Amino acid sequence: MDMEFTAEDLAFRDEVRAFIAENYPQELRGKQDEGDELGKEDFLAWHRILHKKGWVAPAWPVEYGGTGWSPTQRYIWSEETARADCIRLMPFGLSMVGPVIYTFGTPEQKAKFLPRILSGEDWWCQGYSEPGSGSDLASLRTKAVRDGDDYIVNGQKTWTTMAQHADWGFFLVRTDSDAKQQEGISFLLVDMKTPGITVRPIITLGGEHEVNEVWLEDVRVPVENRVYEENKGWTCAKFLLAHERTGIAGVAASKRGIERIKDIARSEQDGDRPLLANPFFKRKVAELQTDLTALEFTELRSLAGEAAGRGPGPESSLLKIKGSEIQQRITELALEAVGHYGAPYFRGFGEGDNEHPIGPDYAHRTAPSYFNMRKTTIYGGSNEIQHNIIAKMVLGL
């Protein structure tokens, strides 16, 4: 593998760095690095700037609004945005339902939804998981019954990220209860303002309102909002999950996380020396970096395959497994680094608390981040399921 950037790539890197330095909103600088809870307008502020520049959807085909960047340029982009601690854009429109629509959607669906995803006018959420149907997603029970030109949808979804802000959601629903599990599912685009939809918050261990449960009671969804064929939605679901799992790897963001741990460990003392000089702690950091480098090479191989015309394959499961495990280890090591300064925040100080922060600024989000990141090995298909996929698709077991 040739890891040397060309002169053109280096010029592109310089262009990206200059653009971020000049255009990233001042009010957002440092918010993500410190683990501050981000609101809808925080995400949209950077989204709108990138849309105006034409850089909001690097992976999309040019004919639908993509950049036309090479895989190497997209890699550089992810590296530079992570290095500058830029907010990661919400993936539900840009990385999930957008590719489904331009791959499987009708011309009318593409014309209606894709421009509004690019502009940020529509905020999307994902209606996949249900109580009892998470990793075993094909067992979902939310039901859609055809009634003329509409489906009438009834059921419940859970762990629906940012649904409290969503304009639209993409939902997997059962349209044939007699077919085999995967063969009776359809993929619907649902206006979240439709009567009968109720969004209820789930407060996480870190104290954030990030996920929700969504109830659907006699919700009417036009048949024209079904993507692909009736009862063939599992094809869309698998396509979307492969892209989601690849994105979950988060190599560039994890690099930034390790650098942040080093900064903390240079400030924290271990007796008469910095914590980073402790050989046991230093070894943990080195092991993390080694594993992350191996993951990065796997991601680069995946990008090379994409450049050759191959879509995400079983390697997306490997990227998801190792990427999520590394993210968890980073938050564990950060919490270890701050030591007792992390203890007061084990439950988080919520809005209205009258206690002053304790310890250095970098300590106050370590415990909530640790708890929040327990989810990474579960969402996008649990890591146990990903091991099964690798065993079947790669090892032939």
Secondary structure per residue as TSV (DSSP state, phi and psi in degrees):
chain	resnum	aa	ss	phi	psi
A	1	M	-	360.0	127.1
A	2	D	-	-84.8	112.6
A	3	M	-	-99.4	4.7
A	4	E	-	-85.4	131.5
A	5	F	-	-76.1	143.8
A	6	T	-	-77.5	168.7
A	7	A	H	-59.8	-37.0
A	8	E	H	-64.9	-41.0
A	9	D	H	-65.9	-40.3
A	10	L	H	-65.4	-36.7
A	11	A	H	-66.2	-39.1
A	12	F	H	-63.9	-42.0
A	13	R	H	-59.0	-43.0
A	14	D	H	-64.1	-38.8
A	15	E	H	-63.2	-43.0
A	16	V	H	-63.6	-46.1
A	17	R	H	-60.4	-42.5
A	18	A	H	-65.9	-40.8
A	19	F	H	-63.8	-44.9
A	20	I	H	-63.0	-45.1
A	21	A	H	-59.7	-35.9
A	22	E	H	-88.6	-23.4
A	23	N	H	-121.4	-15.5
A	24	Y	S	-67.6	129.2
A	25	P	-	-58.4	131.2
A	26	Q	G	-59.9	-37.6
A	27	E	G	-69.0	-14.4
A	28	L	G	-95.3	-12.6
A	29	R	T	-64.7	126.3
A	30	G	T	88.3	-14.3
A	31	K	T	-65.2	-42.5
A	32	Q	T	-74.7	-39.8
A	33	D	T	-61.0	-35.5
A	34	E	T	-86.9	-1.9
A	35	G	T	77.3	20.0
A	36	D	-	-65.0	145.1
A	37	E	-	-69.1	130.9
A	38	L	-	-103.1	138.4
A	39	G	-	-98.6	175.8
A	40	K	H	-58.4	-44.2
A	41	E	H	-67.1	-27.9
A	42	D	H	-62.1	-47.8
A	43	F	H	-65.2	-42.2
A	44	L	H	-71.7	-27.5
A	45	A	H	-59.9	-47.4
A	46	W	H	-74.0	-37.1
A	47	H	H	-56.9	-46.3
A	48	R	H	-66.2	-37.5
A	49	I	H	-63.5	-44.1
A	50	L	H	-68.1	-35.2
A	51	H	H	-64.7	-43.1
A	52	K	H	-61.0	-35.6
A	53	K	H	-77.7	-20.9
A	54	G	T	88.0	19.4
A	55	W	-	-114.1	17.0
A	56	V	S	-81.0	-19.5
A	57	A	-	-134.5	70.8
A	58	P	T	-58.7	-29.8
A	59	A	T	-87.9	-8.9
A	60	W	S	-75.1	151.0
A	61	P	-	-60.7	147.8
A	62	V	G	-58.0	-37.5
A	63	E	G	-65.3	-16.6
A	64	Y	G	-107.8	4.3
A	65	G	T	115.9	9.2
A	66	G	-	-75.6	175.2
A	67	T	-	-89.6	-22.3
A	68	G	-	77.4	12.7
A	69	W	-	-68.0	151.2
A	70	S	-	-74.3	162.8
A	71	P	H	-55.7	-35.0
A	72	T	H	-66.0	-41.2
A	73	Q	H	-66.3	-37.8
A	74	R	H	-65.1	-36.9
A	75	Y	H	-63.6	-44.9
A	76	I	H	-60.7	-42.3
A	77	W	H	-59.2	-46.8
A	78	S	H	-65.0	-37.7
A	79	E	H	-64.2	-45.3
A	80	E	H	-72.6	-37.8
A	81	T	H	-67.4	-35.7
A	82	A	H	-69.6	-41.7
A	83	R	H	-59.6	-36.3
A	84	A	T	-88.6	4.3
A	85	D	T	57.5	41.1
A	86	C	-	-74.4	145.7
A	87	I	-	-60.7	133.3
A	88	R	-	-77.5	125.7
A	89	L	-	-65.3	148.0
A	90	M	-	-58.4	128.9
A	91	P	H	-84.3	-13.1
A	92	F	I	-65.3	-35.8
A	93	G	I	-87.0	-51.9
A	94	L	I	-72.2	-41.8
A	95	S	I	-103.7	-13.3
A	96	M	I	-115.4	-75.7
A	97	V	I	-74.1	-29.9
A	98	G	H	-55.9	-54.4
A	99	P	H	-60.1	-33.6
A	100	V	H	-63.6	-43.6
A	101	I	H	-67.0	-45.5
A	102	Y	H	-75.0	-14.0
A	103	T	H	-92.8	-42.1
A	104	F	H	-115.4	-12.4
A	105	G	-	-77.0	164.9
A	106	T	-	-78.6	162.7
A	107	P	H	-55.3	-38.0
A	108	E	H	-65.7	-42.2
A	109	Q	H	-64.4	-41.0
A	110	K	H	-62.3	-44.8
A	111	A	H	-66.8	-34.0
A	112	K	H	-78.7	-45.6
A	113	F	H	-97.7	-37.7
A	114	L	H	-61.7	-45.8
A	115	P	H	-60.4	-35.2
A	116	R	H	-77.1	-26.5
A	117	I	H	-68.5	-45.1
A	118	L	H	-61.9	-42.0
A	119	S	H	-77.4	-18.8
A	120	G	T	86.4	5.2
A	121	E	S	-63.7	-33.3
A	122	D	S	-110.5	126.1
A	123	W	-	-100.6	129.8
A	124	W	E	-110.9	154.4
A	125	C	E	-132.3	166.0
A	126	Q	E	-113.4	117.2
A	127	G	E	-102.4	76.2
A	128	Y	-	-108.3	-68.6
A	129	S	-	-64.0	146.2
A	130	E	B	-133.8	161.5
A	131	P	T	-57.1	118.8
A	132	G	T	86.8	-4.0
A	133	S	B	-136.7	73.7
A	134	G	S	-106.0	-85.2
A	135	S	S	-64.8	-35.4
A	136	D	S	-88.6	64.1
A	137	L	G	-62.5	-31.1
A	138	A	G	-66.7	-11.1
A	139	S	G	-87.4	8.2
A	140	L	-	-55.0	149.9
A	141	R	-	-119.2	-7.7
A	142	T	-	-57.5	127.3
A	143	K	E	-115.0	140.5
A	144	A	E	-124.3	121.2
A	145	V	E	-111.1	129.7
A	146	R	E	-69.7	132.2
A	147	D	E	-139.2	87.3
A	148	G	T	67.8	-121.5
A	149	D	T	-91.4	9.3
A	150	D	E	-125.3	161.0
A	151	Y	E	-105.7	142.2
A	152	I	E	-105.0	118.1
A	153	V	E	-109.2	132.9
A	154	N	E	-136.4	135.5
A	155	G	E	157.2	-167.7
A	156	Q	E	-140.2	136.7
A	157	K	E	-116.8	154.7
A	158	T	-	-138.6	164.3
A	159	W	S	58.4	34.5
A	160	T	-	-83.0	102.8
A	161	T	T	-67.8	130.2
A	162	M	T	58.4	23.9
A	163	A	G	-64.1	-22.3
A	164	Q	G	-64.7	-18.6
A	165	H	G	-106.2	-5.9
A	166	A	-	-74.3	138.9
A	167	D	S	-88.6	-36.2
A	168	W	E	-137.0	156.2
A	169	G	E	-137.0	149.6
A	170	F	E	-107.4	126.2
A	171	F	E	-124.6	139.2
A	172	L	E	-93.0	128.6
A	173	V	E	-134.6	154.2
A	174	R	E	-91.5	120.7
A	175	T	S	-110.8	-4.9
A	176	D	-	-146.7	104.7
A	177	S	T	-77.7	-13.3
A	178	D	T	-93.9	-15.7
A	179	A	S	-79.4	167.4
A	180	K	-	-58.0	152.4
A	181	Q	G	-48.0	-53.3
A	182	Q	G	-72.5	-18.4
A	183	E	G	-93.1	-0.9
A	184	G	G	-116.3	25.4
A	185	I	E	-114.2	140.2
A	186	S	E	-123.0	159.6
A	187	F	E	-111.6	112.1
A	188	L	E	-115.0	143.1
A	189	L	E	-99.2	121.9
A	190	V	E	-121.2	125.9
A	191	D	E	-70.6	117.4
A	192	M	T	-71.4	-5.6
A	193	K	T	-92.3	1.7
A	194	T	S	-64.7	135.7
A	195	P	T	-55.4	139.7
A	196	G	T	103.5	-6.7
A	197	I	E	-98.6	127.0
A	198	T	E	-124.3	128.1
A	199	V	E	-109.9	123.6
A	200	R	E	-120.9	133.8
A	201	P	E	-72.2	148.0
A	202	I	E	-119.4	117.7
A	203	I	E	-88.9	125.7
A	204	T	-	-79.4	172.0
A	205	L	T	-60.8	-27.6
A	206	G	T	-80.3	-3.0
A	207	G	S	90.6	5.7
A	208	E	-	-91.7	149.2
A	209	H	E	-96.5	87.7
A	210	E	E	-112.7	-38.0
A	211	V	E	-116.3	163.8
A	212	N	E	-146.4	165.2
A	213	E	E	-107.3	144.0
A	214	V	E	-123.6	124.3
A	215	W	E	-104.5	137.6
A	216	L	E	-123.3	116.1
A	217	E	E	-124.8	106.7
A	218	D	E	52.3	46.8
A	219	V	E	-83.7	124.5
A	220	R	E	-91.0	123.6
A	221	V	E	-123.6	121.7
A	222	P	E	-58.3	140.1
A	223	V	G	-58.2	-30.1
A	224	E	G	-64.8	-12.2
A	225	N	G	-93.3	7.8
A	226	R	E	-84.2	129.5
A	227	V	E	-93.7	129.9
A	228	Y	S	69.5	-167.5
A	229	E	S	-79.1	154.9
A	230	E	T	-62.8	137.7
A	231	N	T	71.3	6.5
A	232	K	B	-115.3	21.0
A	233	G	H	-68.3	-19.0
A	234	W	H	-64.6	-29.4
A	235	T	H	-61.3	-45.1
A	236	C	H	-64.9	-40.8
A	237	A	H	-62.1	-44.9
A	238	K	H	-65.4	-41.9
A	239	F	H	-59.3	-46.5
A	240	L	H	-65.1	-43.7
A	241	L	H	-64.9	-35.1
A	242	A	H	-61.7	-42.4
A	243	H	H	-69.0	-38.9
A	244	E	H	-63.3	-43.8
A	245	R	H	-66.8	-35.7
A	246	T	H	-62.7	-42.9
A	247	G	H	-68.5	-26.9
A	248	I	H	-65.9	-22.2
A	249	A	T	-52.8	-42.9
A	250	G	-	57.7	40.6
A	251	V	H	-58.9	-49.1
A	252	A	H	-61.9	-42.8
A	253	A	H	-65.7	-36.1
A	254	S	H	-67.9	-34.5
A	255	K	H	-58.4	-45.1
A	256	R	H	-62.7	-38.6
A	257	G	H	-62.9	-40.3
A	258	I	H	-67.1	-40.3
A	259	E	H	-62.5	-36.0
A	260	R	H	-66.5	-39.2
A	261	I	H	-60.5	-43.1
A	262	K	H	-61.0	-41.9
A	263	D	H	-61.3	-44.0
A	264	I	H	-62.5	-44.2
A	265	A	H	-70.2	-20.5
A	266	R	H	-76.3	-27.7
A	267	S	H	-86.7	-37.6
A	268	E	S	-75.3	141.6
A	269	Q	E	-101.8	141.7
A	270	D	E	-117.9	89.1
A	271	G	T	70.9	-120.4
A	272	D	T	-102.1	18.5
A	273	R	E	-139.9	160.2
A	274	P	E	-64.7	148.9
A	275	L	G	-57.0	-34.0
A	276	L	G	-64.7	-18.4
A	277	A	G	-83.8	-11.6
A	278	N	-	-66.1	122.2
A	279	P	H	-63.0	-32.8
A	280	F	H	-70.9	-43.1
A	281	F	H	-67.7	-41.6
A	282	K	H	-60.2	-37.4
A	283	R	H	-64.9	-40.6
A	284	K	H	-61.4	-41.1
A	285	V	H	-64.0	-43.5
A	286	A	H	-63.9	-39.7
A	287	E	H	-64.4	-39.6
A	288	L	H	-61.4	-46.6
A	289	Q	H	-63.2	-39.3
A	290	T	H	-63.3	-46.4
A	291	D	H	-65.2	-37.1
A	292	L	H	-67.7	-37.4
A	293	T	H	-62.6	-42.8
A	294	A	H	-61.8	-40.8
A	295	L	H	-65.2	-38.2
A	296	E	H	-62.1	-41.8
A	297	F	H	-64.6	-36.3
A	298	T	H	-64.9	-40.8
A	299	E	H	-63.8	-40.1
A	300	L	H	-65.3	-37.6
A	301	R	H	-63.7	-38.7
A	302	S	H	-64.1	-41.8
A	303	L	H	-64.3	-38.8
A	304	A	H	-63.6	-39.1
A	305	G	H	-64.9	-37.7
A	306	E	H	-64.8	-39.3
A	307	A	H	-64.4	-27.6
A	308	A	T	-85.8	3.5
A	309	G	T	98.3	6.8
A	310	R	-	-97.3	134.3
A	311	G	-	-79.4	176.8
A	312	P	-	-58.6	132.4
A	313	G	-	-116.2	-153.3
A	314	P	T	-60.0	-21.6
A	315	E	H	-62.9	-20.5
A	316	S	H	-63.3	-31.5
A	317	S	H	-67.8	-40.0
A	318	L	H	-64.7	-42.8
A	319	L	H	-60.6	-40.0
A	320	K	H	-66.6	-45.4
A	321	I	H	-61.0	-58.0
A	322	K	H	-68.9	-38.1
A	323	G	H	-61.8	-45.3
A	324	S	H	-68.8	-37.0
A	325	E	H	-66.3	-40.4
A	326	I	H	-64.6	-41.3
A	327	Q	H	-59.7	-40.8
A	328	Q	H	-65.9	-41.5
A	329	R	H	-64.7	-33.9
A	330	I	H	-63.5	-45.5
A	331	T	H	-68.5	-33.1
A	332	E	H	-64.4	-43.3
A	333	L	H	-71.0	-35.3
A	334	A	H	-63.4	-41.7
A	335	L	H	-66.0	-39.1
A	336	E	H	-63.0	-37.9
A	337	A	H	-66.2	-38.8
A	338	V	H	-81.6	-15.6
A	339	G	G	59.6	-130.7
A	340	H	G	-66.5	-17.9
A	341	Y	G	-65.8	-20.9
A	342	G	G	-81.9	-20.1
A	343	A	G	-59.1	-42.0
A	344	P	G	-62.9	-15.2
A	345	Y	G	-105.9	15.0
A	346	F	S	-60.0	-28.8
A	347	R	S	-109.5	-4.7
A	348	G	-	78.6	144.4
A	349	F	-	-93.9	112.0
A	350	G	-	-86.4	178.3
A	351	E	T	-61.0	132.3
A	352	G	T	98.4	-10.2
A	353	D	-	-64.9	143.5
A	354	N	-	-107.8	15.9
A	355	E	-	-90.4	140.7
A	356	H	-	-80.1	147.7
A	357	P	-	-57.1	147.6
A	358	I	-	-114.6	134.9
A	359	G	S	82.2	-173.3
A	360	P	-	-67.4	159.1
A	361	D	G	-58.8	-34.5
A	362	Y	G	-72.6	-7.2
A	363	A	G	-87.8	-23.2
A	364	H	T	-74.1	-15.1
A	365	R	T	-108.5	0.0
A	366	T	H	-66.0	-44.4
A	367	A	H	-68.9	-49.6
A	368	P	H	-57.9	-38.6
A	369	S	H	-65.8	-39.5
A	370	Y	H	-58.3	-48.9
A	371	F	H	-66.9	-41.4
A	372	N	H	-62.2	-38.2
A	373	M	G	-78.1	0.0
A	374	R	G	-62.4	-19.9
A	375	K	G	-76.0	-19.8
A	376	T	G	-64.6	-29.5
A	377	T	G	-83.5	1.9
A	378	I	T	-109.8	-47.7
A	379	Y	T	-71.9	161.3
A	380	G	T	71.7	16.8
A	381	G	S	94.9	114.8
A	382	S	-	-56.9	155.7
A	383	N	H	-63.2	-29.0
A	384	E	H	-62.4	-40.9
A	385	I	H	-67.0	-37.5
A	386	Q	H	-64.5	-36.0
A	387	H	H	-61.7	-39.3
A	388	N	H	-63.9	-40.2
A	389	I	H	-62.8	-44.1
A	390	I	H	-64.1	-41.8
A	391	A	H	-59.7	-38.9
A	392	K	H	-80.4	-49.5
A	393	M	H	-84.0	-27.9
A	394	V	T	-102.5	-47.2
A	395	L	S	-91.9	-12.8
A	396	G	-	69.1	28.0
A	397	L	-	-85.2	360.0
